[in-house]
Amino acid sequence: MTPGQPAPKLQLTQTADYREGYANSVQMRVSLWDFFLLFGLANQTAPDAVTIQNFQGVFLSPQQAKALSNLLLQNLGQYEAAFGEIRLEAQGGAQGSVIQ
């Protein structure tokens, strides 16, 4: 978009296979060309066991990943300003501390 040019009208639509879901697990793989986010549901089945059922994978370009990061940081800041700090606890594991 060039300076002085009006922003294009944005129209949002949904594909026939659109769906929404809840995820309490997100895993990420990164390559030179893209970021892959794998969404799932984590369920602690025993004191020492967690089962994760993955249900959706999404590929993002590095540019879209950075834009998503900016949106998340902005909205998390607003959320914490309204409701208080979100604290993450490190879980000890074989590979050291992991934020889950």
N, CA, C and O atoms as a printed pandas DataFrame, in Angstrom:
     atom_number atom_name residue_name chain_id  residue_number  x_coord  y_coord  z_coord
0              1         N          MET        A               1    0.856   -1.176    0.000
1              2        CA          MET        A               1    0.000    0.000    0.000
2              3         C          MET        A               1    0.898    1.234    0.000
3              4         O          MET        A               1    1.827    1.322    0.803
4              5         N          THR        A               2    0.637    2.161   -0.869
5              6        CA          THR        A               2    1.427    3.381   -0.946
6              7         C          THR        A               2    0.830    4.443   -0.042
7              8         O          THR        A               2   -0.372    4.427    0.220
8              9         N          PRO        A               3    1.670    5.384    0.449
9             10        CA          PRO        A               3    1.164    6.447    1.324
10            11         C          PRO        A               3    0.081    7.258    0.618
11            12         O          PRO        A               3    0.170    7.534   -0.578
12            13         N          GLY        A               4   -0.933    7.629    1.375
13            14        CA          GLY        A               4   -2.022    8.429    0.829
14            15         C          GLY        A               4   -3.102    7.596    0.176
15            16         O          GLY        A               4   -4.188    8.103   -0.104
16            17         N          GLN        A               5   -2.825    6.327   -0.072
17            18        CA          GLN        A               5   -3.821    5.450   -0.677
18            19         C          GLN        A               5   -4.720    4.904    0.429
19            20         O          GLN        A               5   -4.220    4.465    1.465
20            21         N          PRO        A               6   -6.039    4.924    0.227
21            22        CA          PRO        A               6   -6.926    4.408    1.275
22            23         C          PRO        A               6   -6.737    2.903    1.459
23            24         O          PRO        A               6   -6.426    2.181    0.513
24            25         N          ALA        A               7   -6.931    2.450    2.694
25            26        CA          ALA        A               7   -6.830    1.028    2.985
26            27         C          ALA        A               7   -7.947    0.275    2.264
27            28         O          ALA        A               7   -9.071    0.772    2.182
28            29         N          PRO        A               8   -7.655   -0.905    1.745
29            30        CA          PRO        A               8   -8.704   -1.666    1.065
30            31         C          PRO        A               8   -9.760   -2.142    2.055
31            32         O          PRO        A               8   -9.472   -2.329    3.237
32            33         N          LYS        A               9  -10.980   -2.337    1.569
33            34        CA          LYS        A               9  -12.047   -2.874    2.412
34            35         C          LYS        A               9  -11.726   -4.332    2.697
35            36         O          LYS        A               9  -11.331   -5.077    1.801
36            37         N          LEU        A              10  -11.896   -4.728    3.933
37            38        CA          LEU        A              10  -11.607   -6.086    4.350
38            39         C          LEU        A              10  -12.919   -6.825    4.536
39            40         O          LEU        A              10  -13.798   -6.371    5.269
40            41         N          GLN        A              11  -13.049   -7.961    3.873
41            42        CA          GLN        A              11  -14.248   -8.779    4.018
42            43         C          GLN        A              11  -13.836  -10.131    4.568
43            44         O          GLN        A              11  -13.032  -10.833    3.956
44            45         N          LEU        A              12  -14.381  -10.499    5.717
45            46        CA          LEU        A              12  -14.082  -11.781    6.336
46            47         C          LEU        A              12  -15.169  -12.779    5.984
47            48         O          LEU        A              12  -16.357  -12.482    6.111
48            49         N          THR        A              13  -14.770  -13.949    5.546
49            50        CA          THR        A              13  -15.716  -15.025    5.256
50            51         C          THR        A              13  -15.196  -16.302    5.906
51            52         O          THR        A              13  -14.044  -16.363    6.336
52            53         N          GLN        A              14  -16.040  -17.310    5.975
53            54        CA          GLN        A              14  -15.647  -18.590    6.538
54            55         C          GLN        A              14  -15.816  -19.673    5.485
55            56         O          GLN        A              14  -16.815  -19.701    4.767
56            57         N          THR        A              15  -14.837  -20.563    5.397
57            58        CA          THR        A              15  -14.931  -21.670    4.467
58            59         C          THR        A              15  -15.942  -22.686    4.982
59            60         O          THR        A              15  -16.351  -22.628    6.141
60            61         N          ALA        A              16  -16.339  -23.604    4.129
61            62        CA          ALA        A              16  -17.312  -24.622    4.514
62            63         C          ALA        A              16  -16.787  -25.500    5.655
63            64         O          ALA        A              16  -17.575  -26.011    6.450
64            65         N          ASP        A              17  -15.456  -25.680    5.742
65            66        CA          ASP        A              17  -14.899  -26.535    6.791
66            67         C          ASP        A              17  -14.378  -25.743    7.996
67            68         O          ASP        A              17  -13.608  -26.272    8.798
68            69         N          TYR        A              18  -14.790  -24.488    8.124
69            70        CA          TYR        A              18  -14.395  -23.661    9.272
70            71         C          TYR        A              18  -14.866  -24.316   10.562
71            72         O          TYR        A              18  -15.956  -24.884   10.627
72            73         N          ARG        A              19  -14.019  -24.227   11.594
73            74        CA          ARG        A              19  -14.402  -24.720   12.908
74            75         C          ARG        A              19  -13.667  -23.936   13.978
75            76         O          ARG        A              19  -12.625  -23.334   13.721
76            77         N          GLU        A              20  -14.214  -23.950   15.162
77            78        CA          GLU        A              20  -13.577  -23.343   16.322
78            79         C          GLU        A              20  -13.363  -24.435   17.349
79            80         O          GLU        A              20  -14.122  -25.403   17.404
80            81         N          GLY        A              21  -12.343  -24.285   18.152
81            82        CA          GLY        A              21  -12.088  -25.262   19.184
82            83         C          GLY        A              21  -11.280  -24.646   20.308
83            84         O          GLY        A              21  -10.710  -23.565   20.161
84            85         N          TYR        A              22  -11.237  -25.339   21.423
85            86        CA          TYR        A              22  -10.472  -24.915   22.587
86            87         C          TYR        A              22   -9.176  -25.711   22.620
87            88         O          TYR        A              22   -9.193  -26.926   22.426
88            89         N          ALA        A              23   -8.068  -25.051   22.862
89            90        CA          ALA        A              23   -6.778  -25.722   22.988
90            91         C          ALA        A              23   -6.107  -25.262   24.271
91            92         O          ALA        A              23   -6.044  -24.067   24.560
92            93         N          ASN        A              24   -5.607  -26.220   25.037
93            94        CA          ASN        A              24   -4.781  -25.870   26.195
94            95         C          ASN        A              24   -3.356  -26.389   26.010
95            96         O          ASN        A              24   -2.565  -26.437   26.952
96            97         N          SER        A              25   -3.052  -26.776   24.769
97            98        CA          SER        A              25   -1.705  -27.198   24.401
98            99         C          SER        A              25   -1.392  -26.651   23.021
99           100         O          SER        A              25   -2.173  -26.826   22.086
100          101         N          VAL        A              26   -0.249  -25.987   22.893
101          102        CA          VAL        A              26    0.230  -25.523   21.594
102          103         C          VAL        A              26    1.703  -25.886   21.499
103          104         O          VAL        A              26    2.507  -25.497   22.347
104          105         N          GLN        A              27    2.042  -26.621   20.479
105          106        CA          GLN        A              27    3.434  -26.978   20.217
106          107         C          GLN        A              27    3.862  -26.260   18.946
107          108         O          GLN        A              27    3.029  -25.954   18.094
108          109         N          MET        A              28    5.151  -25.990   18.814
109          110        CA          MET        A              28    5.628  -25.241   17.655
110          111         C          MET        A              28    6.856  -25.914   17.067
111          112         O          MET        A              28    7.750  -26.371   17.781
112          113         N          ARG        A              29    6.869  -25.959   15.740
113          114        CA          ARG        A              29    8.063  -26.362   14.999
114          115         C          ARG        A              29    8.401  -25.209   14.066
115          116         O          ARG        A              29    7.511  -24.562   13.516
116          117         N          VAL        A              30    9.687  -24.959   13.893
117          118        CA          VAL        A              30   10.134  -23.828   13.087
118          119         C          VAL        A              30   11.100  -24.341   12.028
119          120         O          VAL        A              30   11.972  -25.161   12.312
120          121         N          SER        A              31   10.935  -23.851   10.811
121          122        CA          SER        A              31   11.890  -24.126    9.746
122          123         C          SER        A              31   12.294  -22.793    9.122
123          124         O          SER        A              31   11.811  -21.736    9.526
124          125         N          LEU        A              32   13.163  -22.853    8.157
125          126        CA          LEU        A              32   13.592  -21.644    7.462
126          127         C          LEU        A              32   12.416  -20.938    6.798
127          128         O          LEU        A              32   12.407  -19.711    6.696
128          129         N          TRP        A              33   11.418  -21.708    6.344
129          130        CA          TRP        A              33   10.333  -21.148    5.533
130          131         C          TRP        A              33    9.052  -20.882    6.293
131          132         O          TRP        A              33    8.254  -20.048    5.864
132          133         N          ASP        A              34    8.822  -21.573    7.424
133          134        CA          ASP        A              34    7.538  -21.376    8.098
134          135         C          ASP        A              34    7.582  -21.783    9.564
135          136         O          ASP        A              34    8.542  -22.385   10.045
136          137         N          PHE        A              35    6.515  -21.432   10.244
137          138        CA          PHE        A              35    6.258  -21.836   11.618
138          139         C          PHE        A              35    5.049  -22.765   11.563
139          140         O          PHE        A              35    4.094  -22.505   10.831
140          141         N          PHE        A              36    5.092  -23.852   12.342
141          142        CA          PHE        A              36    3.980  -24.792   12.390
142          143         C          PHE        A              36    3.473  -24.843   13.817
143          144         O          PHE        A              36    4.212  -25.225   14.725
144          145         N          LEU        A              37    2.213  -24.461   14.027
145          146        CA          LEU        A              37    1.590  -24.503   15.345
146          147         C          LEU        A              37    0.662  -25.708   15.392
147          148         O          LEU        A              37   -0.188  -25.877   14.518
148          149         N          LEU        A              38    0.823  -26.545   16.413
149          150        CA          LEU        A              38    0.027  -27.750   16.577
150          151         C          LEU        A              38   -0.813  -27.593   17.838
151          152         O          LEU        A              38   -0.278  -27.552   18.946
152          153         N          PHE        A              39   -2.132  -27.504   17.666
153          154        CA          PHE        A              39   -3.054  -27.261   18.767
154          155         C          PHE        A              39   -3.654  -28.574   19.257
155          156         O          PHE        A              39   -3.954  -29.467   18.465
156          157         N          GLY        A              40   -3.823  -28.678   20.566
157          158        CA          GLY        A              40   -4.382  -29.903   21.119
158          159         C          GLY        A              40   -4.986  -29.689   22.491
159          160         O          GLY        A              40   -4.980  -28.586   23.038
160          161         N          LEU        A              41   -5.509  -30.783   23.029
161          162        CA          LEU        A              41   -6.084  -30.796   24.367
162          163         C          LEU        A              41   -5.213  -31.670   25.255
163          164         O          LEU        A              41   -5.012  -32.850   24.969
164          165         N          ALA        A              42   -4.697  -31.089   26.331
165          166        CA          ALA        A              42   -3.882  -31.824   27.291
166          167         C          ALA        A              42   -4.762  -32.269   28.445
167          168         O          ALA        A              42   -5.566  -31.496   28.966
168          169         N          ASN        A              43   -4.600  -33.530   28.838
169          170        CA          ASN        A              43   -5.379  -34.091   29.930
170          171         C          ASN        A              43   -4.439  -34.895   30.818
171          172         O          ASN        A              43   -3.766  -35.814   30.351
172          173         N          GLN        A              44   -4.395  -34.545   32.104
173          174        CA          GLN        A              44   -3.549  -35.298   33.023
174          175         C          GLN        A              44   -4.294  -36.560   33.419
175          176         O          GLN        A              44   -5.267  -36.503   34.171
176          177         N          THR        A              45   -3.840  -37.693   32.917
177          178        CA          THR        A              45   -4.509  -38.975   33.127
178          179         C          THR        A              45   -4.049  -39.688   34.394
179          180         O          THR        A              45   -4.709  -40.613   34.868
180          181         N          ALA        A              46   -2.916  -39.254   34.938
181          182        CA          ALA        A              46   -2.387  -39.801   36.189
182          183         C          ALA        A              46   -1.435  -38.753   36.756
183          184         O          ALA        A              46   -1.049  -37.826   36.043
184          185         N          PRO        A              47   -1.048  -38.883   38.029
185          186        CA          PRO        A              47   -0.140  -37.883   38.607
186          187         C          PRO        A              47    1.152  -37.709   37.814
187          188         O          PRO        A              47    1.750  -36.633   37.831
188          189         N          ASP        A              48    1.584  -38.757   37.124
189          190        CA          ASP        A              48    2.841  -38.679   36.390
190          191         C          ASP        A              48    2.654  -38.846   34.878
191          192         O          ASP        A              48    3.612  -39.158   34.170
192          193         N          ALA        A              49    1.426  -38.641   34.376
193          194        CA          ALA        A              49    1.182  -38.848   32.946
194          195         C          ALA        A              49    0.211  -37.802   32.398
195          196         O          ALA        A              49   -0.820  -37.506   33.003
196          197         N          VAL        A              50    0.567  -37.257   31.248
197          198        CA          VAL        A              50   -0.296  -36.300   30.542
198          199         C          VAL        A              50   -0.499  -36.813   29.125
199          200         O          VAL        A              50    0.458  -37.196   28.452
200          201         N          THR        A              51   -1.739  -36.820   28.678
201          202        CA          THR        A              51   -2.066  -37.199   27.306
202          203         C          THR        A              51   -2.458  -35.945   26.548
203          204         O          THR        A              51   -3.274  -35.158   27.026
204          205         N          ILE        A              52   -1.878  -35.753   25.362
205          206        CA          ILE        A              52   -2.232  -34.616   24.511
206          207         C          ILE        A              52   -2.842  -35.152   23.228
207          208         O          ILE        A              52   -2.213  -35.926   22.506
208          209         N          GLN        A              53   -4.077  -34.734   22.946
209          210        CA          GLN        A              53   -4.751  -35.100   21.706
210          211         C          GLN        A              53   -4.688  -33.899   20.778
211          212         O          GLN        A              53   -5.403  -32.918   20.983
212          213         N          ASN        A              54   -3.840  -33.967   19.759
213          214        CA          ASN        A              54   -3.721  -32.875   18.800
214          215         C          ASN        A              54   -4.882  -32.926   17.817
215          216         O          ASN        A              54   -5.268  -33.999   17.352
216          217         N          PHE        A              55   -5.440  -31.743   17.500
217          218        CA          PHE        A              55   -6.589  -31.719   16.603
218          219         C          PHE        A              55   -6.440  -30.774   15.423
219          220         O          PHE        A              55   -7.236  -30.847   14.487
220          221         N          GLN        A              56   -5.443  -29.884   15.435
221          222        CA          GLN        A              56   -5.314  -28.940   14.317
222          223         C          GLN        A              56   -3.883  -28.454   14.214
223          224         O          GLN        A              56   -3.268  -28.086   15.215
224          225         N          GLY        A              57   -3.358  -28.453   13.010
225          226        CA          GLY        A              57   -2.056  -27.884   12.743
226          227         C          GLY        A              57   -2.199  -26.715   11.788
227          228         O          GLY        A              57   -2.986  -26.774   10.843
228          229         N          VAL        A              58   -1.441  -25.648   12.030
229          230        CA          VAL        A              58   -1.525  -24.448   11.203
230          231         C          VAL        A              58   -0.110  -23.999   10.843
231          232         O          VAL        A              58    0.730  -23.810   11.723
232          233         N          PHE        A              59    0.148  -23.829    9.551
233          234        CA          PHE        A              59    1.413  -23.285    9.072
234          235         C          PHE        A              59    1.280  -21.775    8.932
235          236         O          PHE        A              59    0.268  -21.283    8.432
236          237         N          LEU        A              60    2.303  -21.034    9.376
237          238        CA          LEU        A              60    2.353  -19.581    9.237
238          239         C          LEU        A              60    3.681  -19.192    8.598
239          240         O          LEU        A              60    4.717  -19.797    8.873
240          241         N          SER        A              61    3.638  -18.173    7.741
241          242        CA          SER        A              61    4.883  -17.611    7.238
242          243         C          SER        A              61    5.582  -16.891    8.397
243          244         O          SER        A              61    4.922  -16.531    9.372
244          245         N          PRO        A              62    6.893  -16.675    8.315
245          246        CA          PRO        A              62    7.566  -15.919    9.381
246          247         C          PRO        A              62    6.935  -14.540    9.602
247          248         O          PRO        A              62    6.865  -14.066   10.736
248          249         N          GLN        A              63    6.478  -13.898    8.527
249          250        CA          GLN        A              63    5.853  -12.577    8.654
250          251         C          GLN        A              63    4.536  -12.676    9.435
251          252         O          GLN        A              63    4.266  -11.845   10.302
252          253         N          GLN        A              64    3.722  -13.684    9.130
253          254        CA          GLN        A              64    2.453  -13.848    9.846
254          255         C          GLN        A              64    2.702  -14.265   11.291
255          256         O          GLN        A              64    1.950  -13.869   12.182
256          257         N          ALA        A              65    3.743  -15.059   11.539
257          258        CA          ALA        A              65    4.081  -15.443   12.909
258          259         C          ALA        A              65    4.449  -14.204   13.732
259          260         O          ALA        A              65    4.042  -14.077   14.886
260          261         N          LYS        A              66    5.218  -13.299   13.134
261          262        CA          LYS        A              66    5.597  -12.078   13.848
262          263         C          LYS        A              66    4.381  -11.182   14.079
263          264         O          LYS        A              66    4.242  -10.590   15.150
264          265         N          ALA        A              67    3.503  -11.079   13.085
265          266        CA          ALA        A              67    2.280  -10.296   13.252
266          267         C          ALA        A              67    1.411  -10.893   14.363
267          268         O          ALA        A              67    0.840  -10.154   15.165
268          269         N          LEU        A              68    1.307  -12.231   14.412
269          270        CA          LEU        A              68    0.551  -12.894   15.472
270          271         C          LEU        A              68    1.189  -12.620   16.833
271          272         O          LEU        A              68    0.486  -12.362   17.810
272          273         N          SER        A              69    2.509  -12.674   16.895
273          274        CA          SER        A              69    3.209  -12.368   18.139
274          275         C          SER        A              69    2.882  -10.958   18.622
275          276         O          SER        A              69    2.609  -10.753   19.805
276          277         N          ASN        A              70    2.908   -9.988   17.711
277          278        CA          ASN        A              70    2.587   -8.604   18.077
278          279         C          ASN        A              70    1.160   -8.488   18.596
279          280         O          ASN        A              70    0.912   -7.808   19.592
280          281         N          LEU        A              71    0.219   -9.152   17.924
281          282        CA          LEU        A              71   -1.180   -9.108   18.368
282          283         C          LEU        A              71   -1.350   -9.748   19.742
283          284         O          LEU        A              71   -2.057   -9.217   20.599
284          285         N          LEU        A              72   -0.700  -10.891   19.947
285          286        CA          LEU        A              72   -0.798  -11.559   21.243
286          287         C          LEU        A              72   -0.210  -10.698   22.359
287          288         O          LEU        A              72   -0.812  -10.570   23.425
288          289         N          LEU        A              73    0.965  -10.107   22.119
289          290        CA          LEU        A              73    1.585   -9.266   23.145
290          291         C          LEU        A              73    0.715   -8.063   23.489
291          292         O          LEU        A              73    0.567   -7.710   24.659
292          293         N          GLN        A              74    0.145   -7.438   22.472
293          294        CA          GLN        A              74   -0.724   -6.282   22.708
294          295         C          GLN        A              74   -1.962   -6.688   23.518
295          296         O          GLN        A              74   -2.318   -6.010   24.482
296          297         N          ASN        A              75   -2.608   -7.771   23.138
297          298        CA          ASN        A              75   -3.821   -8.194   23.822
298          299         C          ASN        A              75   -3.542   -8.778   25.199
299          300         O          ASN        A              75   -4.358   -8.618   26.107
300          301         N          LEU        A              76   -2.410   -9.452   25.378
301          302        CA          LEU        A              76   -2.046   -9.927   26.706
302          303         C          LEU        A              76   -1.778   -8.760   27.651
303          304         O          LEU        A              76   -2.152   -8.805   28.823
304          305         N          GLY        A              77   -1.133   -7.718   27.140
305          306        CA          GLY        A              77   -0.916   -6.523   27.956
306          307         C          GLY        A              77   -2.227   -5.904   28.414
307          308         O          GLY        A              77   -2.357   -5.510   29.573
308          309         N          GLN        A              78   -3.192   -5.816   27.519
309          310        CA          GLN        A              78   -4.507   -5.275   27.874
310          311         C          GLN        A              78   -5.227   -6.181   28.879
311          312         O          GLN        A              78   -5.858   -5.700   29.820
312          313         N          TYR        A              79   -5.125   -7.495   28.667
313          314        CA          TYR        A              79   -5.763   -8.448   29.580
314          315         C          TYR        A              79   -5.181   -8.314   30.983
315          316         O          TYR        A              79   -5.921   -8.258   31.965
316          317         N          GLU        A              80   -3.828   -8.263   31.075
317          318        CA          GLU        A              80   -3.188   -8.163   32.380
318          319         C          GLU        A              80   -3.474   -6.822   33.044
319          320         O          GLU        A              80   -3.569   -6.751   34.269
320          321         N          ALA        A              81   -3.613   -5.763   32.259
321          322        CA          ALA        A              81   -3.961   -4.463   32.833
322          323         C          ALA        A              81   -5.351   -4.515   33.468
323          324         O          ALA        A              81   -5.596   -3.868   34.485
324          325         N          ALA        A              82   -6.252   -5.283   32.869
325          326        CA          ALA        A              82   -7.615   -5.375   33.371
326          327         C          ALA        A              82   -7.770   -6.414   34.483
327          328         O          ALA        A              82   -8.534   -6.193   35.422
328          329         N          PHE        A              83   -7.059   -7.543   34.394
329          330        CA          PHE        A              83   -7.320   -8.673   35.292
330          331         C          PHE        A              83   -6.133   -9.107   36.143
331          332         O          PHE        A              83   -6.279   -9.988   36.991
332          333         N          GLY        A              84   -4.975   -8.516   35.938
333          334        CA          GLY        A              84   -3.801   -8.885   36.723
334          335         C          GLY        A              84   -2.841   -9.754   35.928
335          336         O          GLY        A              84   -3.176  -10.286   34.870
336          337         N          GLU        A              85   -1.645   -9.881   36.469
337          338        CA          GLU        A              85   -0.569  -10.604   35.791
338          339         C          GLU        A              85   -0.886  -12.085   35.625
339          340         O          GLU        A              85   -1.421  -12.721   36.533
340          341         N          ILE        A              86   -0.557  -12.617   34.478
341          342        CA          ILE        A              86   -0.661  -14.047   34.217
342          343         C          ILE        A              86    0.690  -14.648   34.569
343          344         O          ILE        A              86    1.714  -14.240   34.021
344          345         N          ARG        A              87    0.700  -15.606   35.471
345          346        CA          ARG        A              87    1.956  -16.228   35.890
346          347         C          ARG        A              87    2.046  -17.632   35.307
347          348         O          ARG        A              87    1.081  -18.396   35.336
348          349         N          LEU        A              88    3.206  -17.951   34.786
349          350        CA          LEU        A              88    3.479  -19.287   34.273
350          351         C          LEU        A              88    4.466  -19.969   35.195
351          352         O          LEU        A              88    5.457  -19.370   35.614
352          353         N          GLU        A              89    4.194  -21.219   35.509
353          354        CA          GLU        A              89    5.101  -21.984   36.364
354          355         C          GLU        A              89    5.868  -22.963   35.505
355          356         O          GLU        A              89    5.286  -23.659   34.672
356          357         N          ALA        A              90    7.169  -23.020   35.705
357          358        CA          ALA        A              90    8.006  -23.987   34.992
358          359         C          ALA        A              90    7.753  -25.374   35.562
359          360         O          ALA        A              90    7.664  -25.550   36.777
360          361         N          GLN        A              91    7.640  -26.352   34.677
361          362        CA          GLN        A              91    7.459  -27.744   35.073
362          363         C          GLN        A              91    8.776  -28.461   34.832
363          364         O          GLN        A              91    9.280  -28.459   33.709
364          365         N          GLY        A              92    9.341  -29.073   35.859
365          366        CA          GLY        A              92   10.597  -29.801   35.709
366          367         C          GLY        A              92   10.382  -31.038   34.853
367          368         O          GLY        A              92    9.357  -31.708   34.971
368          369         N          GLY        A              93   11.337  -31.339   34.002
369          370        CA          GLY        A              93   11.230  -32.515   33.157
370          371         C          GLY        A              93   12.600  -32.992   32.765
371          372         O          GLY        A              93   13.614  -32.465   33.222
372          373         N          ALA        A              94   12.623  -33.989   31.920
373          374        CA          ALA        A              94   13.891  -34.565   31.486
374          375         C          ALA        A              94   14.739  -33.557   30.722
375          376         O          ALA        A              94   15.966  -33.654   30.723
376          377         N          GLN        A              95   14.097  -32.588   30.070
377          378        CA          GLN        A              95   14.820  -31.614   29.279
378          379         C          GLN        A              95   14.973  -30.282   30.011
379          380         O          GLN        A              95   15.301  -29.271   29.389
380          381         N          GLY        A              96   14.740  -30.269   31.325
381          382        CA          GLY        A              96   14.845  -29.027   32.072
382          383         C          GLY        A              96   13.476  -28.392   32.252
383          384         O          GLY        A              96   12.457  -29.076   32.163
384          385         N          SER        A              97   13.444  -27.105   32.501
385          386        CA          SER        A              97   12.194  -26.409   32.737
386          387         C          SER        A              97   11.470  -26.115   31.432
387          388         O          SER        A              97   12.054  -25.595   30.480
388          389         N          VAL        A              98   10.193  -26.457   31.407
389          390        CA          VAL        A              98    9.357  -26.247   30.238
390          391         C          VAL        A              98    8.126  -25.484   30.668
391          392         O          VAL        A              98    7.483  -25.850   31.651
392          393         N          ILE        A              99    7.788  -24.429   29.948
393          394        CA          ILE        A              99    6.555  -23.696   30.225
394          395         C          ILE        A              99    5.433  -24.403   29.473
395          396         O          ILE        A              99    5.493  -24.578   28.256
396          397         N          GLN        A             100    4.409  -24.805   30.221
397          398        CA          GLN        A             100    3.295  -25.521   29.608
398          399         C          GLN        A             100    2.017  -24.732   29.722
399          400         O          GLN        A             100    0.970  -25.183   29.258
